[in-house]
Structure formats: structure tokens, C-alpha cells
Amino acid sequence: MSQKFHRKPRALDHLRFVLGLLVTLIFIFPVAWMIATGFKTGNQAFSNSTSFFFKPSLDNYREVFFKSDFKSGIMTSLQAVSISVVLTVCLASGIAYPMARFPSKGMNRLASWIISLRIVPPIVTIIPLFLLLRTVKLTGSIWSLVLVYTFMNMPLAIWLLRGFFKEVPREIEEAAEIDGLDGKRIFLKIVLPLSAPGVVATALLSFVFAWNDFLFANILSGATTRTATVGLTEFVTPVGTAWTTIMAAGTIVVIPVWVAALFAQKYLVRGLTMGSVK
Amino acid sequence: MRAKDNSSEGSSRAPKRVHSGRYLAIIPGVLLLLGLSVFPSVYALIVSFQKWILTDPNGRHFNGLDNYKDILLGSEFWHTLKITLLFVILTVVIESLLAYGIALIFFRPMPFHRVMRALILLPMLTAPIVVGMLARFMFDSQFGIINRFTEIIGLGRHDFLSGLNTAFPVIIIVDIWQWTPFLFLIFLAAMQSVPEELIEAAKLDGASKFEVIKNIFLPLMKYPLLVGITLRLIDSFRVYDLIYATTRGGPINLTSTMSWSIYDSGFKVLNIGIASAYSFLFLITVLIVSGIFLRQLSKENEER
């Protein structure tokens, strides 16, 4: 009986491997093509050969960093996104910890309301927000982006953190309470360090979503506060499209996210499903 | 207020003095969420009953239900609704099926298993605007590599993103390429959480591969499957970056989804009144469609 089951999969394993390889190639080919094109000169990219074999050049990266405004876009993104990540983690912890530790009907209702915010499409949010931020003269400043990104990431961060805080054994906190620590200290000295990997993962995922944003940035950023994603589209000019430069810039936009995902990979599934699939 | 409401519940073991400040920390976060959701929503609702074009020197005034009437009686709305629903249904269905299939391939370990799995995730981790620009480059009529392929296999050159018959399918293909990995990751995690013994036991009882999938995988995976599909559904409605980078709603309006159309009337035509009314109709659409799944999800959640 068991012999039969051990033999059948072997032939299948080869097929699975080939299929797996094929699937992997399909999914990485465009990305590889982007990275490769970023290292090509215009002539290499636009000549009719379809090739990964060429003499790589750093011209496009020089163009991106020294001859365009793209660098300032990266700086704007870095500033707005990192401030918002710090803010998100702080504000979300403030909500997530009581939610995890002192659950109640009110808190559950609050949690449902917060997750329902995730359903609203950003284009619906941004019209009134744009008008309001314009009235208080915040459009064109990175603070409008900080606010919007924090708002955008809060539901995710709250739900994730709630899950991580819940996993801290209740007994440890109770022991600390008996030792006379107050709620704030228990959270900062015990719960936070114990759930540090989860908190870091939450921060990384918040970073990814804010960094990848284009819609909010496109509408809210002014001439001096273009983000990296908005800057990317500005290589398209009426005169022509510098494809090789765009591919280099695209690679630059993508690398930090890949690195962040690599560090958070253990929590990726959890993060992408707001903690509902572990 | 909240602290008072809940003081009878929660843990009675906690010392009294922690009690009062227990829910204080939620205030800043909740204020931010309220400030950026409820307040703007009410504002948008008011604006949706106004005639307000930013370039109009006469300013704004209430015009009752005119905006809604204009939208619902025009053909544009119904067209974008059709395009949006078609886009959402096609992408979510195809992505789910593909993701399930790919998850089955990767369910058991094989050489380079982890590396391949990580590489498959790259599209999902690439900013949608970058994917959009990349798609525009690859499908470019002059320099695009796709045209080189089609030429080699004898299909000739095409201007895919401006073609009446090709633009919409291309957008869908790009979305599938980017987001199938998302569902794949969730489905694979779900499959791997199915206890090995259950599968072995079923096999020993002589269950076929199909029976194992139908009777063991699917029931146990129902919840994560639903979560993944629901999230994908909600996000599929949002498609904007991709369209901004590639077709801008064209050719004519064949790729004009609701997200794009609202952006167009709000930030290009600057007709804020119409855009606001349109937003509410869009929100209602999203709520109706995702509501079906969300209800199912909360039912499953109770059963778990």
C-alpha cells in the first residue's frame, strides 16, 4: 500500500519542479527585464536584439542621481514615510494594547469599525481630504503625506499589533502588576520588548505600503515635495520617454521594499491578511 | 467615556488604579482616525449635493440631487461600472485559480523551493506605479519586448495599450501578473497549515488526489481562502496606478474604471461636486460586492 504512494510522486516530482521553475520564470522575467534595462544604454535597449547579455553601464544611475530631481523625490519619500511609520506604530500601539489586554464590547466594536476603514477605496477618501488639507494649507507639504499615510496604515497596524500583544503571556504582565508597575511601564518595559519582532514587522509593512503609494502622493504633493513614485512618472516628457532611466529609477524605488520584505518575511502572510491568517 | 462603559468587563484581577487610565492611550489614534474618516465623509456628502467646479468663478451652491441625477442618467457611469465589475471579477477569479494551482505545485518541498517561492513574490512587492511603467515599456509599440516576441512568432507588431481590443486585456494580464503572488502566498500558507496526518490518513483510506483536495483542503482552507479573496476584491476595485501609468482610461474610455473616472472628474475636470457624488456611488458599489464576502467571512469567523 505505502509502496504505491511512494512511487507515484516521484515521476510527479519532476513535473512539479519543471512547472515550478516555469512559473518562477514568468513571474520574475518582467522584473529582471527592468533591472537589466536599467543598466543598458539607450542604443542597447532600443536596438532590436532581445538580450540579457550586454556591457552594463551605470549611465542611467548617474542620470537618476546627479542630473534629475529624482534624488529629492527619494528624500521626500524617506522623510514622509519614516515619520508616518513612527507615528503609526505609536498611535496604533495605543489602541492595540488596550484592545488586546482589556477586550470589551466597546473595544470589539471599535476594532470592527477600524477594519471597515480598510474597505473604503483611497480615491473616495482623497477628494474631501484634498479639499480640507488645501483649506488648512497643508497640500504641498510633507505633513499632508505623513497624515494620510498614518491614516492609511492604522487599520493594518492596529490589527497586527493587537495580535502580537495578545501573544504575550498574561501571567508575565500580572506578575509585573503585583510588583507595582503601572500600565504604561508594563507596556514599555515588558510587552513591547517581548513583542519586538512583531512590532518591527508591523513597522516594515507600514513602510512598504506608504513607500509604494502613488495616488495620495500624486494628488497631495507639490512642486517641491514629489515623492519617489511621483518622480518616476516625470521622466515621461512630451519630448520623449527615457525608458532606460525610468527602469533604473524603478529599480531604486523597488529595492528598499524588497529588503524590507526580506526582513519581515516571517510575518508576511500575517501582515498581508491583517493578522487573520497566520 | 469608553473607560466607564467597560469598567465592569475586562479583567477584574487588575489593580484599580490601572483602571481609569486603561483606555486613555487610544484617544490620539482614535481622534486621528475619526478626523480623517468621519469628518471628510460628512464634508464629501455635503459637497456631493453642490454644484462646485474649482475653475468656476461663481463658486459653489447647493443643487440638490442634480449631481446624482447627472451621473445616474448619463451613460458614462454605467460604462465605468461595467468596466470596473468586469475588471474585478476577471482578475479575482483568474488570480484565485492560478494561485491555487501554483500553491499546489509548491505545496511539497522540492529543490530551490524557498528561493523560487521568494522570487515569485517579487511582483507583489513592486510598487504598482513601477509595475505600470514597466508594463508600458514592455508593451510599447516601438521598443517593447512583447512586440519583439509577437514578431518572432509571426503575430506582427501591435500598439497594445492603444488598441481597442487589446488595452483592457493587457491591463488585466498585468494585474494578474502582479497580484497572483499575493493569493499564492496566502493559499500556500493555508495549505501548509493543514495537518499532514490528515492527508496521510485520507491517502491510506484510498482517497484520490481530487478527493483529498475537495474533502480536506478546501473545508480547512475555507477561511484563509475567503480572507485572501476578499482582500484582493477590495484592492482590485482600487486599480489606479496601473491605469495612470499605462492607458489613462483609454483608448476612448475602454479602461476607465470607477477609480480612474473619479480621479478624472475630480482632479482633471475639477468638478468636485460630481466627483464627490460619484465617490459615494462607488463606495456603495464596493460595499455591496465586498459585503457578500464579508458576511460570509464573519459567519466563518463565528464558527471557528
Interface residues (C-beta under 8 A of the other chain):
Chain A: M1 S2 F5 P9 D13 R16 F17 L19 G20 L21 V23 T24 I26 F27 I28 P30 V31 W33 M34 T37 A45 F46 N48 T50 L91 A92 S93 G94 I95 Y97 P98 M99 R101 F102 P103 S104 K105 G106 M107 L110 I114 L117 R118 I119 V120 P121 P122 I123 V124 T125 I127 P128 L129 F130 L131 L132 L147 V148 T150 F151 M154 I158 E174 E177 D182 G183 K184 V208 W211 N212 F214 L215 N218 I219 T229 L232 T233 W243 I246 M247 G250 V253 V254 V257 W258 A261 L262 Q265 L268 V269 L272 T273 M274 S276 V277 K278
Chain B: R2 D5 N6 E9 G10 S11 R13 A14 P15 R17 V18 G21 R22 Y23 A25 I26 I27 P28 G29 V30 L32 L33 L36 S37 F39 P40 S41 Y43 A44 V47 I102 I105 F106 R108 M110 P111 H113 M116 A118 L119 I120 L121 L122 P123 L125 T126 A127 P128 I129 V130 V131 M133 L134 A135 F137 M138 D140 Q142 F143 I145 R148 F149 W177 T180 P181 F182 L185 I186 A189 A190 S193 K203 L204 Y223 P224 V227 G228 L231 I234 F237 R238 Y240 D241 Y244 A245 S259 I262 Y263 G266 F267 I272 A275 S276 S279 F280 F282 L283 V286 L287 S290 L294
